[in-house]
Amino acid sequence: MWTKLAHIIIKYRLWLVLVLVAITAFMGYHARDVEMSYDFAKTVPSDDPDMVIFQNFKQEFGEDGNLVAIGLKDSAVYSAENFERFRELGQQISKFEGVNNVISLPQIQRLKKNAKEKKFELEYIFQGAPKSKAEFDSLFQLALDQKFYSGRLVNHTNGATLMLVSINKEVNNSSKRMDLTNNLVEAGTKFQEDTGIQLHYAGLPFVRSVVAGKVSKEMQFFLYLSIGVTALILFLFFRTWDAVVFPMTIIAVIVVWVMGSLALFGYKITLLTGLIPPVIVVIGIPNCVYLINKYHQEFEKHGNKFKAVSTVVRKIGLVTLITNFTTAIGFLVLASTDIVILKEFGIVAGINIMATFLVSIILIPAVFSWLPPPKNKQLKHLRFKGMDFILTQMDLLIHRHRMFIYIATTVIVIISVYGTLKIRAVSYMVDDLPEDSQVIKDLAFFEENFSGVMPLEIVVDTKEKRGVIDLKNLRKIERFEKFLASNRDISEPVSLVSFVKASKQAFYNNNPDRYSLPDRRERNFILPYMKGQSDNSGLFSSFVDSTLQKMRISMQVADIGSHKMDSLITQVIQPEIDSVFADSDITMDITGTTPLFIKGNNFLIKNLRMSLILAFIIIAVIMAILFANFRMIVISLVPNIIPLVITAGIMGFAGIPLKPSTALIFSIVFGISVDDSIHFLAKYRQELFGNKFFVPLAVSKSLRETGASMMYTSIILFFGFVIFAGSEFGGTVALGILTSVTLLIAMFTNLILLPSLLLTFDDGKRRKDAHPLIEQYDDGFYQEDEDEEIDLDLIRVDKEDTSKEINS
């Protein structure tokens, strides 16, 4: 089959290349439509009970993760002039497209009793610039007396204050959010220049905008960097321009296909899918290295260009297909998860890795059949003395010191297993940003002064209509809220209880000492005012449902990490709920973006573990089909499992937590590293038949022929992935460094441990009448002369090409 395929590729190479050009043009046309993702990553399945509760919450009460906080801690803001500028900043921001409303100390409203109509009216305390310092001081004190805002807008201990900006849902989940974020920062910068007061920014919309912007920039940066690094390494290896330009052309084609695939599938660019183009660059180059290296080896043997091109397809076409498939498996298994971002990443990456094989197996033979035969300078890399020395030393080590190899490997594995026991699964809401980034510093400001800005919600169900205005229920909820506020990682809660307390304060002419729940006698006086209250702002309806059966307790929490958040909910909040409401029918559901995000990360890690197991099973099945020999399956898998164990040990000793970005490494690397085993074992089986089944000689020849290519590709993969260490995202840094280290370790295990295992456990005996798939290179595989002559009658070549070939 591969012989016929070689004939077809050479005979119809022009038409095949034109087809690739047409597909690339089609993909490029659709790639224009690919968009950045601005939605919050959905990592919890839609049918998960917690997700169902969260979706019901949003339907009843609205969004919880739509606030941007702008904070400051400077006494200068409390001067009349700067306070007025702070008010003007809020007014300016409120006019931005996508802003629902703005709440800050200069813009707060208070409830004012209208005794004549028996209702409360909202009025701004600062309705304009104060005309004198005395007027400002009076209004400022009035603002501070509004206990509803105490601890929420102002930290009375140190004077820190903040501005809360509510973002429209449509803008929050679209590209317009980027413009809004830029406008906020621009307005804030102008305020800072005018007053000298430093502002801090936080909140999920702001953080997500920062992340989306960095993802877009990093995708382009790492794409160009990966191309530059791999091109440089290719030139250093081959020292010829054609061995650089055409592999880069192949990669450029696949990158266009990746972007087109995203658009055709309706996917958007996320933190994960944004990594696919540079990852494809790194993974796709080894194909070209093996094909070009084999082409040069064959041409040096006999000097026939077309025969060398044909042999490349026939000899390693099947192996390249299998190695690309095992690499793709590492990604495609992610499509089996219920998590959207993993599924999209796995599908697009897996499909395009297989597309890389298709483009490589057509374009490399076609182009090199058109190019002049390689000159001696282009073949010089085959006689690189440094590489020959390294491979010779490895060969001696394998044959003379196998026991040392086994002992060293065993010791390293035992130490690594101990290290894996130290791994902890921890994730944060802003996990990927570096510690010294301004976003992290600003987040620390809000956690220090306002207990954080990450949303946490509790839905209270009283199980009866109008149950939320029952004074007995309100007192229980107030007791529970005081407990929440006493926790340093939780902000002052906001709920119907807060509004009722504010109503009582308003009833008593805004006396701050009256900010409390009314007793039964006061309830009879205050209730008529509350019944006459209209809710034009929609604020009241965002905290209670239409039947007054359910209410919402809203608060913010610090970004304390998944391990502490689980403890906070299960060991702190939930036991208090059970205690306070034990003698009532009231139930409470803890929900919100923060706990869903934490659960989603835990869910991600669990799914990635299953993906690794699935990848292992599928690749083991592939090995079984290839070798039809259980002993060879074990021999082929062991050198690729050990690097994963060592990497896990490094993570444990280095204190690198297990999180989605680090858990993702294992299934991907396993699929890539097993490629070297397949290349080596394919050549080994070939050498067995060519050397009368003498294992030591077959191992030595296999090491010398495939060793150089394995080292070349591993070095390219190492440097190709290590560039991600320059990312601003911690997860991407971990992905790059750990993947590079794992692949480098896999290179040594496949070059040293794998041959050692063959020498120890493989007797070399094979049935000449039964040949597993790994031996199906071409029709002449089992003959004395491995090189089947190409049928030149089946190939149309230009006279010019033929004359050049004869002259060469």
N, C-alpha and C positions, 0 to 999 in steps of 0.2 A: 504493500500500500504506500509506504513512504517513498519507494523508488518511483512509483507513478506520480506521486505528489511532487517530487523533485522535478520530474519531466514537465508536469503541468505548470509549475511555478516559473520555470525558465522559458518554456515555450510561449506562455501567455502573460509574461511578466508585465508588458506594457498595459494590457487591459486590466490586469489585477491592480496595478498601481493607479490607474485612472479611476477604478472603483473606490479605492481607498481615498483618493482625492475628493470624489463626489460625496462619500460618507462624511469626510471631514468638513466639507463645505456645508453640508446639511446640519451637522452638529454645531458648527460655528455659528450658523444662522440662528439656531435655537438658543445657543449659549448667551446670546444678548439679553434674553429674558430672565436669566437666573437672578434671584434676589437674595439679599441678606435676610436672615430670620430675626425678627424682633419680638417674637412670642417667647414667653417663659417656657423653658424646656419641659415637656411633659414626660416625666420619667416614671410615673405611676399609672398603671392601666386604668382605663375609664370605668371598668367594672369593679375596681377595688373598693371595699366598703368605705375607707377613709376618703377616697376620691369622690365617691358618691355624696358623702356628707359635705365635702368642700363645694361641689357643684351646686348642691341644694342651698348651701349658704350664700353663694354668689347670686343665685336666682332670687333669694328672699331679701338679701341685704346689700348686694352690690359687691364691687371689687374691694379687696383688702390690700393689695400690693401696688397701689397707684399714688402713693405719697412721696414727694421729694422734700427732704428736710434741708433747710439752709440755716446753719447755726453760727453763733458768735459768742465770744466771752471776752468782753472788753467794756470796762465801765464808761468809756468815752461815748458809747451809744446812748447813754442815759442823759446826755446833754440835750437841751431843747433842739439845737440845730441838727445834730446827728440823728436824733430820734425822728425828726421830721423827714430826714433823708431815707431813713429805714422804712418809714411809712410810704414814702413816694416809691421806693423800690418795690414794695408789695403791690402798690397800685399799678405800677408798670408791668409787673409779672402777671397780674390778674387779667391783663388785656392780651396776653400772648395767645395765639391759636392753640387750642388743646387744653387750656387751663380751666378747670371747673371753678375753683375758688382758692383764695389765699387766706390763711389765718396766721396772724402774728400779733404780738403785744400792741403795736400801734393801730392794728386793725380789728381788735376784738370788739364784739358786741355784747351788750348786757341786756338782761330782761328788765323791763320797766313796767311797774304795775299801773294799769289804767283802771282806777277804781270806778269810774263812771260806767264803763262798758264791761267791767269785770273780766278783763283779759290781760295777758302780758304782751308787751310790744318789744321788739328788738330795736336797739338804737346803738350807733357807733359812739364810743367814748370820745375818740379823737376825730372830730368831724372837719378839722382843718388845722392849720398851723396855729398853736397857741400864741396869743398876742403879748404875753408877758411870762416871766419866769414863775410868778405866783400861780398863774393859770395853768402852766405846764405841770408844776408840782402837784396841784390839786387834781388834775386829770390823771396824772401818773399814779398817784395814790389810789384813785378810784379804780384804775385798771388793775392794780395789784390786789385790791380788795375782792376781785372776782375770783372766788375760790375754785370755781369750775376749771379755771385754767392753771391753777397752782400745781406745779410739778409737771405740767404738760407743755406749757409754753415758756415757763420761767423756772429756773433753778434758784429758789430763794436763798440757798446757802451761799452760792458764789456769784449770782447775778447772770449766769449764762442764759441766753434766750435763743429761740429758734423761730423760723418761719416755715409753716407747712403748706406745700403746694399740691393741690389735688389735680391729677392728670386725667383727662378724658380717655376712656377705654380704647376708642378707635385710634387716637393718636399714640397712645401708649404701646399699641401692638403693631405699629407701622413705622416706615422710615421717617415719618414726620417727627417722631420722638427725638431723632438725632438733631434736627433743626431746633426743636424746643429746648433740648439740653444745652446746645450751643448758645441760644438766646439767654437762657438762665445764667450761664457762666459769664457771658458778655456783660449782662446787666450787673451781675455781682462784682465783676472786675472794675466796672466804672464806679460802683459804690465804694469799693476798697480804695481806689485812687483818690476819691473825693474826701474820704473820712480817715483813711489809714487804718481802718478796722478790718481784720482778717475774717473771711467767711469760710465756712466748712460745708461740704455738700455730701449728702447721703440719701439713702432710700433706694428701693429696688429699681424704679425706672431710671434713675441716674446711673446706678452701677451697671445695669444692663446696657445702657447707651454707651458707656465707657468701654465695656467688654466688646460690644458689637463693632465699635470703631476700631479697636485694637485687632480684632479678628480679621477685619477687612484689610488692614495695613499689613498684618503679619502674613496673611495668605500670599500676598504679592511678594513681600520681602523674602519669605522662605522659598517660594517658587523660584525666584531669580537666583537666590543663594544656592539652592540645591542644584540648579542647572550649572551654575558656575563651578561649584565644587566637583561635581561628577565629571564635567567636561575637562577640568584640570587633571583629575586623576586618570581619566582615559588617555589624555595626551602623554602623561608621565609614563603610563604603562606601554602604550603602543607607539608613541613618538611619530604619529602620522595624522594628518588633518582629517582624512576620510574616516578614520576610526573614531573620530570625535563628532564630526558634523552629522553623519547619518544616524548614529544612535540618538543624538540630540533631536534630530528631525522626527524620529519615531516617537520620542517622548513628547515632543510638541504636539504631535497628532493626537496622542492619547490624552493629553491635558485638555485639548479642545473637546475630545469625546467625553471626558469627565464632566466638564461644564455643560455640555449639551445634554448629557444623561440626567443631570440634576434638573434641568429645565423640563425635559420631556416627562420625567417622573413627577414633576410638580413639587420637587423638594427645594428647600432653601439652604443657603450657606449658614451653617452653624459652627460652633467651636470645633466639632468633629469633622463635618464634611469639608470645612475649610482646610483641613490637613491633607485631604486626598490628593490634590495636584502635586505638592512636593513629595508626598509619600510614593506616588506613582513614578515620579522621576527616579527616586532612589531604588525602588523595587524593579523597575523596568530595565535599568541599565545592565544588570547581570545577564539577562537574556542576550543582549548584544555582545557582551564580553565572551560568553561561551560560543556564540555563533561565529564571531570574528576570529577568536583564537583557534577554533577548529578549522576554519577556512584557511588560515595561515599555515597551520600544521599540515593540512592536506596538500596545499599548494607547494610547500617546501619539499614534500615527498616526491612529487612527480612533475610539477611545473605546468599542469593542465588546469586552467582557470575554471572551465565549465565542469570538469570532473570534480574539482574541489568544491564548487558550489553545490553540485548534486550530492556529494558525499555529506556535506554539512546537514542537509535536510534529511538524508537517509539515516545517518548515524546518530544524530542527537535530536531529531525532530520529535520523536516519541517522548524522550526523556525531558525535553524542554516543555512539552505539553503537560506532562505529569507534574513537573516541578511548579509550573505556573498554576496548575489546578490545586496542588497542595497549599500553595501560598494563598490562592483565592479562598480556599476552605477556611483558613484562619480568619478571614473577613466575613465570608458568607454565613458562617455559623451564627454571626450576630443577628442575622435576619430572622433567626428562630425565636428571638426574644419578643416580649410584649412592649418593649420600650421603643418609641418612635425614633428618637435620635440615633440609637444603636442600629435599628433596622435599616434606616436610610444610609447610614455610614457603611454598613456591611454590604448592602445590595450594590451600591454604586461602586465601591472599591473592588468588590469581588468580580463584578461583571467586567470592569475595565482592566483588571489584571489579566483576565482571560483574553480581552481584546488586545492587550499588549503582546501576547503570544501570536495572535493572528497577524498583527501588523509586522512584527519582527520576522516571522517565518516567511512573509511575502517580500517585505521591503529589503531586508539585508541580502538575501540571495539575488534579488532582482537588481539592486543597485550595484553590487559587486560584480555581477555578470556584465554590466555595462562599463564599469570602470576598467582602466588598464590593469594588467596583472600586477600584483604587488612586487615592489622592488626589494632588493636585499635589505635596504634601510628599514623598510616596513616590517620585515621578518626578524629584525635584530632582537626584538623582545623575547623571541623563542629561545635565544641563546644567552639570556641574561644570567651571568655567572653568580650574582648574589642570590637569585631565586634558586638556582641549581644547588648552591651550597646549603641553603636552608632546607630544601627538600631532601638532600643527601643526609643531613644530620637527623632529620625526622625519621628517615628510613632506618638509619642505624639505631636510633632510640627504640623504634618499634620492634626491631628484630632482636636487639640485645638486652633491652632493659624493660621488658613488658611488666615484670613483677613490680618494678618501681612505679610504672604508670598506674597500675591497679591500686597500689598502696596509697599513692598520692591522691588519686581520684577518690578513694574510699574515705580518706581523712577529710578532704575538702567537703565531700557530701555530708558527712556526719556533722561537721562544724556548721554547714549551711542549714541542715535540718534543725539544729539547735537555734540558729538565727531566725528561722521561719516562725518559731514559737513566740518570738518577741514582736511579731507584726501585730499592729492594732488597726482596726478599721475606723478611721476618723475623717469626717468631711465637714466643710464649712460653707455657708452661703456664698462667701466671696473667696472660695478656696484657691482659685487659680491666680489671684493677683499677688504680686510680691509684697513682702512685709514693709518695704520702704516706699511703696507707692503712695501717692497722695490720697487715693481712695481709702486705703487701709488706715492711714493716719486720721483722716476725717471721720471714719467709722469709729475709731478709738475715742475721738472727741465726744461723739454722741453717746457712746457707751459709758464714758466717765461721767458725763453731766446729765444724761437723760435715760440711762439704762438701755440704750440701743434704739434702733429704728426698724428692726425686722418684725414684720407683722405676725401677731399671734391672736387668734380669735377663739371665743367660747360661745357656743349656742346654747341658750337656756330654754328648755321646754317645760312649761309649768303643767302641761297636760289638761289645761282647762282654759276656755275663752276668758279674756280679761284677767288672766292669772298674773300677768306681769305687773298689774297695778294694785295687786293685793298687798297691803302693807306688811303682812306677815312674811310673804315671799321676798319683798324688797329688803326687809331687815336681814334675812338669811343671806341674800345676795350681797348686801353691804358688808356683812361680816366676812364673807368669802373674798370680796374685793380688797378689804383691808389686809387680809393675809397675802394676797398677790402682791400688793404694793410694798409689803415689808421685805419682799425678796429683792436683792440688789440687782438681779439680772432682768427684772420685769418693771416696766414703766407704770405710772399711775393709770389704772384702768378707766375707760370711758364706757358708760352704759346709761340705761334709763335711770338708774339710781342717781347718776351725776346730774341729770336734767331735773329730776324731782328735787334734789337738794338745792340746785340753783333757783328753782321756782320758789322754794320756801324763802331763800335769801332775798329774792326779788319782792316777795309779798311783804317782807319786813323792811322795805325800802333799802334793799341791798346792804343790810347789816351783815358783815362777814361772819359774825358770831352765830348767825342763824343758818349757816350752811350745813344743814343736816336733814335727815328724813323727818317729815312731820309726824306728830303723834296723832292719835285718833281724833282728838278734838280739832287740831289744826287742819287735819285732812278735810274736814267739812267746810272750812273756810277757803282753802287753797284749791280744792278740786274744781269748783265752778270756774275759776280762772283758767285752769288747764283745759277744761272742756271747750272753752271759747277760743282756744288757741288755734290759729291756722298754721299750716306747715308749707308755706310757699317755697322754702329752700329745699325741702325733701330731706332735711337732716333727721327729723324725728322718725320718718319711715325707714331710714337706713339703720335704725337701731331696734325697731320692733316690727313685727309682722302686722298684717291688716286686722287680724282677729285678737291681737294683744295676748296671744298665747305664748309666743316665743319672743325672746329678746337676745341681743348680742352684747357680749362683753368684749371690747376691743382694747388691745394693748400692744406695746412694742417690747421686743426682747433683744438682748445682746446676742451677737453671733458667737455663741459659746461652743459650737461644734456638735456633731451628731451624738457623740457619747454622752455629753453633759445634757443635751436637749432631751434625749430619751429619759435620762434620770430625772430631769426637772419635771417632765410630764408624768412619768409613771410612779416616781417615788416621792414627789413633792406635791404637785397640783392635784393629781387624782386621789391620793389618800385624804386630802383636805375636803375634796368634793364629797367623798364617801362619808366623812365625818359630819360635815355641816348639813348635808341634805339627807341624812340617813332616815329621818322620821318623816319624810315628805315624798311625794310622787315626782318631784322635779328631777329631770335628767339633764346632763350636760355633755356636749360633744366638743372636744378640743380639736380645733381645725385651723386653717389658715395656710398661707403660702409657705411659711417657715417649716412647720412640722411635715408638710407634704414634700417639701424639697429634701429634708433630711431623710424621710422615708424613701423618697425616690432614689437617693444615692445608695442607701442600703439595698434597695431593690436592684439597682444597677449592678452592684458588686455581686449579689447573688446570681443574677442572670449571666454575668461574665464568667463566673465559676462554672456554671452549667455549659456555657459556650465552649470553654476550654475542654471540658470533659467530652462534649460532642465532637470538637475538632480532633481530639485524641482518638476517639472511636472511629471516626470517618477515615482519618489518615492511617490508622492501624488496618482498617479494611482494605484501603488502597494498597498498602504494603503486602497484605495477604494475597491480593489479586496479582500484584507484580511478581512476588517471589514464590508463592505457593509453598512456603516452607516456614513453619513456626519459629524455628531457630533464627532464621534470617530476619524475621519480623522483629524479634526481640533485639537482635544485634543492631538493627537499623534505628530503632526507637530510643534505646538507652542513651546514645550520645546526644540526643536532642532533648531528652527529659532532664538530664543532669544540669545543663545551663539554666533551665527554668528554676531548678531547686537552688542553685548557687545565687541567682538573682534574688530570689525570695529571701535567702539568708542575708544577702547584702542589705536588702530593705529592712530586715529586722534589726541588724546590728547598727545601721545608720539612722534608725528611727524614722524611716520613710513610711508614712501610713498607707494602708491599703484603701484606696479610693478609686472611683471610676477610671481616672486617667492611668493609674498604675496597674489596676486589674486588667485593663484593656491590653496591656503589653503581652501577656502570656499566650493567649490564643493566636495573636498576630505573629509573634516571634516563632512560635512552634511551627506554624505553617511555612515560614520563610526558611528557618534553619534546616528543616528536613530536606530541602532541595539539595543541599550539598551531599547528604547521605545518598540520595537517589542517583546523583551524577557519579559519585564514587562507586557505588555498588553496580551501576550499569556497566561502567568500564571494567570493573573487577570481574563481572560475569563474562564479559567479552574476552578478557585476558585469560580466564580459566580455560576457555575452549581453545585459545590460541597457543597455550603453553602446557598442554596435556594435563590440565587440572592440578598443576603444581602451585599450591596456595602461596608460598613465600614469594615466588617470582611474579605471580599475578598481582599480589598486593604491592610489590615494589614498582612494577610498571604502571599500575593504576595510580599510585601516589604521584609518580613523576609526570604523568600525562594530565591528570585532572587537578593535581595539587596547585599548580600555578593559577588556573582559572578560579579555583575555590578561594585562594588567597586574594586574588584580584577582586572578585565579587564581594568577599567579606570586608575588604578594606573600603570599597565603595559604599557598601551598606553602613559600615561603621561611621564614616565621615558624613554620609548622607543623612543619617539620623542624629548624629551628635550636634549638627547645626541647630537643632531645635532647642538646645541648651541656651541659646541666645534669646529665647522667647520671654515675654513679660508675664506669661501665665505659668504658674507653678506646675500645673498638670502637664502642660506641653513640655516643660523642662524635664520633668520626671520621665515622660514618655520617651523623649529623645535620648537622655543619658542611659536609662535602664535598658532600652531597646538596643542601643549601640553596644553596651557592655555584654548583654546576653548574646548578641550575634557574634561578637568577638570570641567569647568563650565557646560558642557553638562551632566556630571555625576550628579551634584547637581540638575539641572533642571529636570532630569529624575527620580531622587530619591525623590525629594521634591515637585516640581511644578506639575509634571505629576500626582502623586497620589492625590494631592489637587484638580486638575481639575476634576478628576474622581469622587471624593466625592461631588463636587459642581454641576457638570453638567450631570453625568450619573445616571439614576434612576435604573439601573440594570435589567430592564425588557427585556426579550428575548423571542422570539418565539421558543418553543421547537421543532417545526417541520421545522425550517429554520436555517441553520447553515452556517455562512460565513467560508471562507477558514482558518482563523486564528484558528478555533476550530477543524480543521481536524487533530488532533494529531494521533489518532489511533481508531480502531473499538470500543474500550471500553471507549472512552472519556466521554460519557454521562451516563455511568452506575454509580451506587453507588460505586462499587469497580473499581477504575481507573486502577488497575494493571491487565491487561489481562495475564493469565498464558501462558507461552511460550510452544509451542508444541515441547517437547524434541525429539519426533520421527523424526522431520524434521531436526534435528541437529546431526551430527556425532561428537562425542567427544571421546577422548582417555580414556581408562579405568583408566589410572593414574590420569587424570584430574577429572574424576567422583569420584574416591575414595577420592581425596583431598577435593572435594566439600562436600562430605558426612561427612567427618571427621571435616570439618570446622563448 
